């Protein structure tokens, strides 16, 4: 079985579920809120977000998300 990476479209679909206010962006606050609902710890999420948000604009793009997978 091949290990395939998700596509940008698939990553965007996941991020769309995290976009609480539906403005087309996933903010750090939205990401943390959704992930806390899944049982993650906030300290772990803040560290993860520092790694994901490579352009440091305060939002997570599909491309940034994919690079971290």
N, C-alpha and C positions, 0 to 999 in steps of 0.2 A: 504494500500500500504506500503510495507516494505521499510525502509530507508537503502539502501545498499551502502556500501563504494566501490569506484572504485578499481579494481584490480591493481596489479603492472604493468601488461601489458597495461592497459588502461592509467595509469599515465605516463608510458613511451611513449605511443603514443602522449600524449599531450606535453610532454617535447621534443619529436622529432621535433614537429612543431616550437619549440623555438630555436632549435640548428641551428643557422644561418650558421655557418661554417661547419656543419655536421661532427664534430670531435668525436661525441658520448657523449659529455658532454654539459650541459647547464651552461655557466658561468654566473656570476652575471650581466655582461654587456649585454649578450644576453637576459637574463630574463627581465632586465629593459627595454631594447629596445622594445621587443615584448609587454610588458605590457603598456608602454607609448603609443604604437600604439592603445591600447584598451581604452585609456583615464585615466589610473591611474596616480597619482601624484608621482613624483620621491621620495619625502621624505617618503611617505607611503610605497613605494616599498623597499627602503633601510631598513626600520624597519622590514618589512615582511621578507626580505632576511636574516636579522640577526636571525630571529626565525626559518626559514626553514633550513638554512645551518648549521645544528647542529654539523657537524664534522669540520666546519670552513676550508674546503679545497678550497673554492671559486667557487665550482660548486654545482649544485642541482641534487641529484639522485632521482630516482622514489620513493625510500623508504622515503627519507626526505620529498618529495612533499606529499606523502600519509599521513604521520604523521601530516601534517599541515591541511589537509582537514577535 
